[in-house]
Amino acid sequence: MGVPALIVAAGSGQRLGAGGPKALVELAGRPLYAWSVDAFREATHIDRIFVAVPPGRSGQFTEPGITTVEGGETRSHSVAKGLAAITAEGDPGLVVVHDAARPLVSPALIDAAVIGLDSDPGLHALIAATPVTDTVKRLGEEGVVAETLDRSQLVAVKTPQVFRVEILRRALESGDLAAATDDAALVEAAGGSVGVIESPSGNIKVTVPGDLELAAYFLERSR
């Protein structure tokens, strides 16, 4: 079984202070997005890799074996454009969506997510997540704590996320793409069933300069 992957790499990198696209920031001598491309190349169940890139920047995304797609105004707009490119020649059944800002994703996690969704017909999506370990409080008016949430029922959502193509397409067509923070939320809003697969804690997201340093440290240790 081989399914296509979409790596979303169209972010501006403003919070990282990159002065350009986040996906092109150097991490351990290579562009940030290249580390995710490596993992998807090594994954057994991935047969094509698409990368959603900032408009006008396709020429700077030069990893071999990828297909670039110009991204959109928001992350979910980029996913919609990427999905359209993937399905232009037919519906592959499943698709994996991953953020280029998570360069430490493992091939094993990618494969496990694909296998997990493919083997469970009751699910429309399967997403990587980690249990929340901090105490989480919901704030009310004027920043006063309104309640303390039961962390045993909470997870922090990550990528990769695997979707059945038809439900993701419907969710993107009907959802509020400008407000969405991840595609699984759009699938939930469209009535889809979303399962969770546990992600290693090292599958970090690079958002601020300190995250880049931490990712470099983890890569050095893995060598």
Sequence and secondary structure as in RCSB ss.txt:
>XXXX:A:sequence
MGVPALIVAAGSGQRLGAGGPKALVELAGRPLYAWSVDAFREATHIDRIFVAVPPGRSGQFTEPGITTVEGGETR
SHSVAKGLAAITAEGDPGLVVVHDAARPLVSPALIDAAVIGLDSDPGLHALIAATPVTDTVKRLGEEGVVAETLD
RSQLVAVKTPQVFRVEILRRALESGDLAAATDDAALVEAAGGSVGVIESPSGNIKVTVPGDLELAAYFLERSR
>XXXX:A:secstr
  EEEEEE     TTTT SS GGGSEETTEEHHHHHHHHHHH TTEEEEEEEE TT GGG   TTEEEEE  SSH
HHHHHHHHHHHGGG   SEEEEEETT TT  HHHHHHHHHHHHT TT SEEEEEEE  S  EEE GGG EEEE  
GGG EEEEEEEEEEHHHHHHHHHHS TTT SSHHHHHHHTT  EEEEE  TT     SHHHHHHHHHHHHHH 
